Amino acid sequence: MAAHAGSKTVIYAALAGNLLIAVTKFIAAAWTGSSAMLSEGVHSLVDTGNGLLLLYGLKRAARPADLTHPFGHGRELYFWSFIVALLVFAVGAGVSFYEGVAHITEPHPATNLTVSYVVLGLSVLFEGYSWRVALREFRAAKGQLGYFAAVRQSKDPSVFTVLFEDTAALLGLLVAFLGITAAAYFERPEFDGVASILIGVILAATAIFLARESKALLMGEAALPHVQTEIMAAVSGDPDVERVNGMTTVHLGPDQIVVALSLEFKDDRSTADIEDCVERIEAKLRERRSDIASVFVKPQTSATWRERRAELAD
């Protein structure tokens, strides 16, 4: 799943929706005194800030390679995606927990419930639109993969981050509705605080999942199996290559793959032949896949390759 115009479309849609929702929720929270509504306002404000960070990460990651960053800046997107997860946990979940506990220890009934319900309804409309945009883009990118497998294999965190944030937001709106309704029906304002804590739990779970996926990308994940198979097939057909021993790949960004190949060349090939072969392989791979940023070739016999792999396994 590569970073492209669709990723920015998803983020822009989420930004517009979250900003409108945040303002509306804060006004409603001040008007009604609802703890759950205040938690939802903080949630939407955090999501707005996160969208800006993702856009910033996409812009920074698109910068070309330079002397200090010879492989480019693709991992900046992974870094800012990790920061987004930390903000969801620290700010979103933290404030929701705090407000919930405060409302339970010092309960006070919410007023103007009609305002709360109107705001929740509008929030569902705005958030639902953003969620549909993110889901449509995610479905287009995942192909035949299942949703969970697509997230685990995705190299572009921007789309699934927005999708998970919007899903958490819709769940939070449902919890806020139930909490406000229960508090009014049973005349127990503590339910409003409980709803705020549950919203915090939803945000914390979302943040932990996003942090885990972003951390894996930041540390460096290999290219997908079908990409590696395509590379092996392209290289093994070269007339100067006796055997493709193996390779190592790593994603430096959604559209940046570094490939390191171990090749056994035919015995009668000269140094000049091998140099020509390496250049030919690199050109062929770049022609087939635009996301290959660099190719490194190490001449090795298959026996030496197996020996090195055995040492790594030990």
Secondary structure, DSSP 8 states (H G I E B T S, - for coil): ----HHHHHHHHHHHHHHHHHHHHHHHHHHHH--HHHHHHHHHHHHHHHHHHHHHHHHHHHTS---SS-TT-STHHHHHHHHHHHHHIIIIIIHHHHHHHHHHHHS------HHHHHHHHHHHHHHHHHHHHHHHHHHHHHHTTS-HHHHHHH-S-HHHHHHHHHHHHHHHHHHHHHHHHHHHHHTT-THHHHHHHHHHHHHHHHHHHHHHHHHHHHHH-----HHHHHHHHHHHHT-TTEEEEEEEEEEEEETTEEEEEEEEEE-TT--HHHHHHHHHHHHHHHHHH-TTEEEEEEEE--HHHHHHHHHHHH-
